[in-house]
């Protein structure tokens, strides 16, 4: 099979993470306007330094390389969900496609859990966490405590959200 530029370690390990980090940091700095309206050069320099530092450390670069496929799949799943949701729910011409508050919270919670699992997987800690929770001697006690804490948090949320 012929090799492409994407098969080389230089491109996948240095150039792509550099471009991704530089672009994201620069876009965030431009959006936040931390240094004022007309300070694009400062934003570009800060983004450049952060991208170079990130690529310099191999461990951070490998985490980014592992997280990018997760991001791509997650974006496709969210896009398909929003397309299907748009077919079922009529779109308001002024507000556009908006989700109900409960669905927004549920969707945000699922995205948060998926992000935590993706970061644990990308950093190679997922197996350690799973073994600690489900295979340890106290796995039943840990699981019981997690369920109990989740029930307490759920009860607090219900009490605080109730009108009366």
Secondary structure, DSSP 8 states (H G I E B T S, - for coil): ----GGGSHHIIIIIHHHHHHHHHHHHHHHHHTTT-TT-HHHHHHHHHHHHHHHHHSHHHHHHHHHHHHHHHHHHHHHHHHHHHHHHHS--BTTTBS---HHHHHHHHHHHHHHHHHHHHHHTT-HHHHHHHHHSSTTHHHHHHHHHHHHHHHHHHHHHHH---
